[in-house]
Every structure is written in C-alpha cells, then in structure tokens.
Amino acid sequence: MNIKNIIEKKIAEIIHSLYQIGDVNIEVQQNKTDFEGDFTLVTFPLVKLLKKNPDLIAVELGDALSTQSDFVKSYKVVKGFLNLTIKNNFFLDNLHSVNENFDKIEDKDETVMVEYSSPNTNKPLHLGHIRNNLLGYSVAQILEEDGYNVIKTQIINDRGIHICKSMLAWEKAETQDTPYSTNIKGDKFVGDYYVAFDKAYKKEIVQLIEQGYDEDTAKKQAPIILEAQHMLLNWEKGDEKVRSLWSEMNGWVYEGFAETYQRLGVDFDQIQYESDTYLLGKNIIQEGLLKGVLYRKEDGSVWCDLSEEGLDHKLLLRADGTSVYMTQDLGTAVQRFNENNIQKLIYTVGNEQDYHFDVLIKILKKFGYSWAENLYHLSYGMVELPAGKMKSREGTVVDADDLMQEMYETAKDKAQELGKLENLSEGEKEKSYETVGLGALKYFMLKVDPKKKMLFNPAESIDFSGNTGPFIQYTYARIQSLLTKAAYHPTTVSAYEINPSEKELVMNLSNFKTVISKAAETLSPALVANYIYEVVKSYNSFYQNNPILSQDDENTKNFRLELSMLTGKTIKKGLKLLGIQTVNRM
C-alpha cells in the first residue's frame, strides 16, 4: 500500500471513530516540495455531514491523527485544509517495504484472455496494427503484473473475399514467382497482389461506367470481383485447387508476420483461425433459428432482431449461405469459453468497430450465454501521420516493418550525432540503436490514452528530452552508471533525515503498485507510461540537487544509492510492462 493510501485509510478509521460515519469521500493530496507539510486533507466534504466549521473539523482530525497514528509528526490548519507533516522514519520504512515487496504479486485466481493483432492475410502489418499490438500486449503484461492469469491470443482472418482477391491476382499473373524466388517478405509479396487486384478492379469499374452502367452496378458486375466471389464459394465447398493455393499463400503471409512480431517484441499463447471457427458460427446460427432467437428472410438470409436492445436488425448469414464477420466472431467467442477456463475476454480492436462489438455482445446475451457479461471491447483511436490517415488498397500503407527500420535508423543517426556510444562494440551499438528506436516508437504510442486518436511523429518520439522513451531510457542508463561507479551493494539505512526532494521521490516510488492496479482496472498502459515519466522527472530533480558519489557521509550516500537503485528497478519494470527494453549505456 502506498503512503497516500495508508494515510487515507487511517483518516477513514478516525472519522468513523470520532463521528460514527462511514463511506466519506476523503481527498488527501500529496503536496509539492514548496508547500508546508507533506500531505493535505480537504475537510469541506465533511462540513455538510457534520454541520461544523471546517477549521474545527481539521483540528479534531489533526489531534486524533497525532495521538492515534504512528506516522504524523505535526499538523497545521489553513482555512479548512489540514496540512500533515509525516515522520521521517515512516518514509524510510515505506521505502524499504516497497523494495522488499517489489516483485511480490498477489494472485487474483482469475484468468483473462486478451485478443490483439488479428490481421487479415492479404497484406502486411501497418502503423495501425502497431498500436493494436503494442496496446494489447502491454495490457496483457499489466494484468499479469496485477495478479491475473493471462492468455494472449489472436484470431487470424485467414479466409474471406480479401485473401481470394490476392489469390486471384496471383493466378491471373500466370507466374511461378514466390517470396523465396523474388526474395520478398511473404506478407509483402501477397500484399502486392492485393494491390494488383484493386488496380484491375478499378479499371474494370471505369470500363463498365463508360459502357453506361451506374457506379454501384459497375462495382457489383465487374468480372474480376465476380470471379473472386466465385473463388470464395469454391473455397467454402472445399475445392482442392483453391484450398491448396489458399494454404500456400497464407503460409507465406504467416512467415512474414512472424518476423514482424519478433522485431516488435510481441507474442501469443494461442492462435485461432477463422477458417476453423466460421463453421462453428454457422452451427450457432442454426441453433438460434431453432430457438427462435433468429429469423430467416424469404431470400434465405438469416437475421437477428435487436430492436428491443435499442439497435436494428443484424445480418448473420447471407442469402447464398456464406457467413459474415459477425457469424465468425460468434463462433470464436463460444469456442474460447468452451476450451479455456477464462473469466473475462478483452478484444483489442479500433473504435471504428464499436458498433460491431456492441451487437456481438447483445446477440450472445440474447442466446443466453452468461459469460457474455464478461466480454469487453478495448476500443482505441486511429493512428495518423502528418500526411493523413492510412489506406491499404492503394499501396500507400505505412508499413510496420519500414516504420521500425526508420526508427532504428533515426536512433542510430541521433546516437552518432551525440557521440554517446563511442566506447561500445559494434554489437552493443546495434542493440542500443534497436532498443532506443523501438522504445521511442512504443512509448510514444502507449503514453496516449487508448481511446484518443493520435498523431504519430517519428522525429518527436525519439527526442532525448521531454516525455519520450529515450529520455526515460537515458535516465535508467544514468542510474546504472552511477551504481556501477559506486560499486553499490544493497544496504538498508535505518536512520536518516530525509529532505523534501527525497521525500517526493519516495512518495512517487511508493505509488507503483497502485498505478499498476489502476492501469489493469482501466486497461490503460498510458497510466504506467506517464507514471514512469513522473518518476523520472522526480529522480532527475533529486539527482541534480543531491550529491551522491561526492557525498562524504556514508549513511547519506547509501540512502541516495538505495533510492537510485529502486528508481532504476521501477523504471525497468515499468518499461517492461510497455514492452520496452533498457540498455545500460546510451
């Protein structure tokens, strides 16, 4: 428990004892170093309940805290505000306690499944996928640190019209080319044929419009889209030739994805494929028809009436018998709860799918699945660049691999410009460039509240000052250098007069587990990211105002080294929860 929570808990006990009231909104604020006292209690919420003067309430609470707690040194009342000065040893004991319990995790005996990535197999991963992967992976890490068992998963959209478009374009090219013969990464190779299909499709649409068709009809009647739809039907019928090409081209894509995931630093405990789950979805549709939860139209399509739930009618099966995304998601959700002992399922998917998941959850509830209450859509805003929103069909996508390489190159240029790595081996330099470049990318992505749309600026992200990954990594490296020079061995300091900047740092460090719990509750890595930044700012202020290695008093030196060591541990673990690595030299 952090210092603030301990104080709030004791104040709540005293309020209950003095006034026989409970469930009061207690607001304790941590003071800035230039304020009198360490914490301030705002008494105004109690005035209405007790019908007493706020100064009188503050005095009564101050007296009680002074006699009934072991941590209040003194208090002062200023216009209804109770300023508390905390005993020196309380900060020291808290620091030691935080250090001793740093790696302890209280098991919540609950399993959460986190889905993220879940790409289509017709193109490489792009900038939007990067935010998705980083967000999902970080949420999984945070939940695990907060005591949950976590299963990281993805459902690969390996079937449907999108992959048929790439397959058809490859067939029409009448080529024997493969990723291996062309030395092109598998997902990019298949993605190139998706772009080729789209170009051919647009060309046919123009030709049909010139022949007198309206645009909507032209889009539906273009020969190449009809061929792709026919290929999809053949796939669903199990056509051997179509299935063989589908399997081969998807295999190329998976190899490409694996390379991207490895460099990005994300992984999965389970992988599902829509080609396996869409039939289960169809079975659920039949069950829904029998139960009367769904209905069939005259054209053979199957729908769900959600008007009582405040929505409209939702298509679940097309007239030709092919499934839609909703069908597949129904099947996947059922399979996940059938095959895993999970209590919660989190979908990490962009906010353009808010309606889709609203519908999914309502349909599952309509079917009577009790676990439908425990589905959660972690909705996040789109990523944009200064040039505007990304598009994939036209070949103008911001490629994930290219972006990671650009971040590596930028970090390399920056390090060489500053001359920071001159004494390292080439291998150590390469590791540093990669760690700093990808750390900059990840931190910039994750420091923003997931719900907000964001503008990614590569140059700004790699700045060595301000709220950036490299600034935080640099502070960590500085601490490691300090501890190495001091040849520091953990020493517990029991008697030391702590100064204001040291107090502030101790209080910030004591908040770590509270921040993790809040981030787990809200599924927001931004809370962890911005907390680490606050710790780093607090440490740098402490570092600049308190000599350490040049300090003659051994007790003072050991305390400041202990504080530095715990700060380093906190930064490293905090960054790890964001999927970011550290280096000891930058």
N, C-alpha and C positions, 0 to 999 in steps of 0.2 A: 504494500500500500504506500502511495506517495505521501509526502509531508502534508500537502494540502488536504488530502482525504482523511488523514489521521486527525488533523485539527477539526475538520468539518464533523467527523464522527463524534469527537469529544464534545463539541459545542451542541450537537443534537441531543446527546445524553443529558447535558446540563440543562438545556431548555426544557426537556421533558421532566427533569427532576425539580426545577425551580417553579415551572408554570403549569405542569401537568398537561402539556400539549405535545402533539407529535406531527409528523409529516409537514414540517415547515420548510419553505424554500430558503435554505441557508446559502448565502452568497459570500464566500471567502475569496478574496483576491490577493494574488501574490504581488507585493509592492516592487516598484523599480528601486534601484540602488540609492537614488537620491531622495527617497521618501523615508519618513520616520517609521520605524517598525518594519517587520518582515512580511506580515500579512494584515489585511484589513477585513473586518466583518461589517457588512452593511446591515444596520438594525431596523431600517424602515419597514421591511415586510412584517416585523413583529408588532409595530406600533398599533396597527388596526386590530390585531388579535388581542393584544394585552391592554389597549387603551391607556398606554403610559407614554411619558415623554421619552423620545429616542435616546437622549443622553443618560437618563436614569436606567434604561434597559442596558445600555452599553456598560455602565458602571457595575450593575449587578452581575452581568455576564463576565466582565473583566475580573471582578473579585472572586467569583466562583472558579474561573479558569486558573487563577493564581493559586488557589488552595487545593483544587481537586485534580489538577493535571501536573505532570512532571516535566512539561516542556515550556510553559510560559514563564519567561523571566520578568517581564513587566508589561504594562499596558497604558495606553493614553486614549482618552476620548476626545474626538474633534467633531463637533456638530453632528452627532448621531453615528459617527464612524468609530469603530473600536479598532485601534491600531495595536497589534500584538507584536512584541519582541520575543523571539524564541531563544531558549537557552542554547548555548554553544554546543554542548555535548549532544543535544538532540540532532543537530546537523551531522556531527561526526558519526554517531551511531547509525543514522539513516544511510549515510554514505557506505559504511561497512556492510550494512544489511543488504543494500542494493547490489553491492559487489558480490556478496556471498550467495545471493539468490538469483544472480543474473541469468543463469542457464536453466533454472528450475521452471518447469511447465506444469500447470495444474490440468490434468486430463479431464476433459469435459464428457468423455464417454459418448460422443456423438459423431457421426460420420457425415461429412458434407461432400457432395460431388460438384466440382466446378468445371463447366464446359467453356472452352475458349478455342480460338482459331477457326476450326470447322470451315475450311476453304472449299471452293469449287475446284474441280480437277482440270479446268480448261485454261488456267493462266497462273503465272507466278504470284507469290505473295507481294502485296504492295504496302504503302505507308499506312493505310487504314488497318491492314492486318497487323502491322507492328504495334499500333496502340492496343488492338484487341488482345494480342498475345501477351504483351507486357502487363496489361491490366489483369487479365485472367490469371496469369502465372503469379503475379505479386499478391493478388487476393488469396490465392491458394497458400502461399508462403505465410502470409499474415494469419490466416485462420489456423494453420498448423502451429504457429508460434503461440497462438492464444489457447491451444489445448484441444483443438478439434482433430479428428482423423480426417484426412482429405484424400479424395480420389480426383486426380486431374484427368480430364477426358476431352476428346473431340469427336465430332461426327463428321466424316468426310463426305461431302456431296459428290459422290463418285458416279452418279447416274443422272440422266435427265437430258433435256434438249441441249444444254450448254456443251457437254462433252461430245454429243453427237455432231455438233457444228464443227468442232476441231477434227473429229474423225472423218467426217465427210470431206472437209477441205484437204486433208492429207490424202484421202483416196483419189480425189479429183486431180491432185497434183501429179498422180501417176509416178511417184518417186519411191525409191528404196531407202531414202535418207532416214537416219535415226539420230538420236542425240550423240551416239557413240561415233558414227561416221562423220558427223559435222562438228563434233567437239562443242556442242551447245548444251547447256544445263537442261535437264529433262523437262522441268516445268516451263522454262522459257521456250523450248522447242515446240511443245504442244500449244503454248500461248500464241506463238507466231501464226499457227494455223487457225486459231480462233479469230485473230485479226484478219487473216486472209479471207475467212468465211464472211465476215462482216462487210468487207470491201466488195466482195462478189454479190452479196445480198443487196447492198445499197445500189449497186449498178443495175441489178435486175428490177428493183423498185422503180428507178428512174425510167427504164425502158418501158415498163408497163404503164406508167403515168403518161408517157409520150404516146402510147397506143390508145389512150382515152380512159384508162382506169382511174378511179379516185384513189387517194393515197392509202386509206385503210384497206381497201380491196387489194391494192398492189402489194401491200405488206403481207397479206394473207395468202395471196396467189403466186407470189414469186416462186419459180420452180425449185430453187435451192432450199427454201425453208420447208416446202412440201416434202422434199427428199429427206431433210433432217428429221422431220416429224415421222416419216415412214420408217426411218432407221430406228427411232426410239421405240416405235411399236414392235419392230422386229426384235429389238433388244429385249423387250418385255416378254416376247414369245419364246425367247431363248435361242434365237437364230445363232448357229455355231460360228459363222464367219464374223458377224457383228460382235458377238461376245469375245471372240479371240482378239480382234483389233482393240476393242474396249479395254480388255485386260492388259494388253501390251502397252497401250498409250498411257493408261493410268499408272502402270508400273514406272514408266519414265518420270511421270509427274511426282510420284512418291519419293523417288530418289532425289529429285531436286528439292522438294520440301524438306527432306531430312537434313540436307546441307544448310538450308536457311535456318531451321530450328536450332541446329547445333551452334551456329555462329551467334544467333540471337540469345542463346542460353536458356531456352525453354524446353520442357519435355512433358510427356504424358504417361499416365499409369495405364490408361485404357484407350483404345481407338475403336470406334464403331464406323460402319459404312452404311450409307443409305440404301445401297443395293441389298443389304441384308435386312434392313428394318422396314422398307416400304411395304413389303408383303404383310408384315405384322400389322401395319397400319390399315391395310385393306381388310384384314380379318376383323379388326376393331370396328370398321365401318359396317361390316355385315352384322356384327353383334348389336351395334347401335340401331340398325334397321329393325332387327327382331324385337328390341326393347321398345321401339317407338320413339327413341331419342332423336333419330334422324329420319328424313323422308326422301323419297325418290321422285324426281320430276318425270314428266312424260318422255323427255328425251333420254332418260336413263341416268342422268347425273344425280348425285347424292348431296344433300344439303343438311345443315343444322340451323334450326331457328333459334337465334339468340335474342329475339326482341324482348323477352321478359327480363333479360340481363342488361337491357339498355343498348344492345348492339343490333346488327342487321342479320340477314341470312348468309351463312358462310358455305361456300362450295368445298366439298371434301373429296369428291370423285367426279372426274369429267365424264361426259356422255360416252366417250369412246372407251371408258374403263380405266384410263390412266390416272395415276394419283397426282396430287398437288403437294406442295411443301407441307401444308398442314397435316395431311394424311401421314406423311413420313414422320413428322415431329410427334404425332400422337403415338405411333408405334414405338418410336425411340424412347419416349418418356416411360411408357409401360414396361418396356424391356429393362430399362435401367433400374426401376424399383423392384422388378421381379428378380433380377440377377444380383443385386447388391443390397446390403443392409445399410441403406442410407436414410437419413432423416431430413435432408434438405438437398435440393438441386438448384444450382445457380447457373443461369445462361448468360454468358458474356457476349452480348450482341448489340450492335449500334442502335441508336434511338429511332432510326427510320423503321425499325421492326417493332415499335411499341405496341401498335395495334395487333400485330400478328400474335404476340405473346399474351396479350390481354384475351384474345379469342381462344388461344390454345388452353390457357388455364381454365377459362369458363366452360369450354367443351369437356375437359377432363372432370371438372366438378359435376357437370350435367350427367356424365357417365357414372358418377358415384364413387370415384376414386378418392379415398380420404386423404391420401398424400398430396393431392393437388393443391392443398392449402400451403404446402411447403415448397412450392416452386417459386423461384424469384428471378426476374429479368434484371440483370445488371446492365442497365441501359447507359450508353455513353455517347458523347457528341462526336461528330465527324472531325477528322483532321484535315486542315487546309494548309497550303503553302501560299506565299505571297502571290504566286501565279494563279491561284484559284483552286477549285475542287478537282479531284482526280477523276479520270474516266478510263475505263479499261478497253472498251471495244475498239477505240481508235488508235491504240498503240501509244497513247500519251501517258500511260500509268507511271506513277512514281514508284519504281521498282524497289522492293525491300533490300535485295542484295546490293543494288547500286547505292542506295542510301547508306547502308552500313559501311560500304567501302569508302564512300565520300567522307563519312565521319572519321574513319581510320586515317585517311589522308590528311584531313584537316587537323587532327590531333598531332600527327607526325610533323606537319608544317609548323604548328604552333610550338611544339617542343624544341624543334631545331632552331626556330627563330629566337626562343628564350634561352637556348643553350643549357637546358636543365639536365640533360641525360648524358653528358659528355664522358663520364667515367663508367658507364654501363656497357656490358657486352651487347652485341647485335641482337641476341635472343631476348635479353632483358628489355632492350629498347622496343622491339617489336611487341612484346607483351604489354608494355606500358602504352604504346600507341593504341593498341586494340582495346585495352581496359578503359583508357580515358575517353576514346572516341565513342565507344558503345555506352559507357557510363553517362556521357553527356546526353546522348540520344534518349536513353531510358529515363534519366532523371527529369529531363525537360518534358517528356510525355506524361510522367506519373505525378509530377508536382501539381498538375492542374486537376481540379475536381472532375471526376469521370463524367458527370452529367453535362459539363460545359463543352461547347465546341471549342476547338483550339487551333491556333495558327502556329505551325512548327517552323522555327527559324534556325537552321543549322549553325550559322555563324554565332548567333546569340547564345546558343546552347553550350558552346564549347569555351565560353569566356572563363577565365581563371579567377574572376571576382563576381560577387553577387550570388543570387540564388540559383546556382548551377551545380551539376555533378562534379566537374573538375575542381571547383572551389572547395567542395566538401572532401573530395579525394585528396586534394593537396593538404588540407588540414590534417587528415589522417596520416599522410606520409610524414608531415612535420612532427607529429606526436611520436611516430615510430622512431624517427631520427633522434628525437630528444631522449627517449627511453633507452635507445642503444648507446648513446653517448654517456648517459648516466649509469650504464650497466645496472639498470634498475631491477631489484628483486622485490616482489610484493611485501610490503611492511605495513602493519596496522598501527596507525598513530592514534593514541588514546587521549592525549591532552594537547590541545592546540587552540589558539584563539583565532577563529575564522573571520576573515574580513568580508566586506559586502560583495565584491565580485566573485569570491569563492563561494559564498552563500548562494548567490544567484545560480552558479553553475551546478552546485549540489542539488538545488531545488529542481532545476531543469532535468538533470540526470535521473532524479527520483520519479519523474513522470513517465519514463519509457514504457513500462508495462501497462500503465493506464492508457497511453496513446495507442498501443497495440490493440488493446481490448476495444477501444472506441473505433479504431480502423476496421477491426474484424466485424463489429456490430453494424457499421455503416458501409462496409465493403469499399472503403476509400483509401487506397495507398497514398493519396495526396496528404493525408494527415501524418503519415510516417515521414514522407519526404520533407514536408515543411517543418516538422518537429526536429529532424536532424539538422536542418539549416539553422534553426533557432539555437540548438546546442552548439553548433559550430561557431555561430556569432558570439555566443556567451563565452565559449572557450577562448576565442581569439582576443576578446576583451580582457579576460583573465590573464592570458599569456603575455599580452603587451604591458600589463600593469603590475605583474608579479614576477620578479626574477626567480629562476628555478635553479639552473646549473651553477649560477654565480652566488647562490644563497649560502651564507656561511652556517646558518643554523640548520643542523641535520634534521631536526624534527620538522621544521618548516619545509625543507627540501623534500623530505619523504612524503609529507602530506600532499604537496603540489604534484609530485610524481604519481602518487596514488590517484589523485584527481585526473591527471592526464591519462593514466592507463585506463581508467574506467570510461573516460570520454572516448578514447580510441576504440574500446570494445563496443561501446554504444553506437558509434558511427559505423563500424564494420558490420555489426548485426543489422542495423537499420538499413544500410545499403543492400545487404544480402536479401532482406525482405523485398526489396525492389528489383532483385535480380542483378544488382550491380556489384562488381568486384572491386577490390582495392589493390594498390601497389605500395610498396614501402619507399619507393623513390619516384619522384616525378620531375 
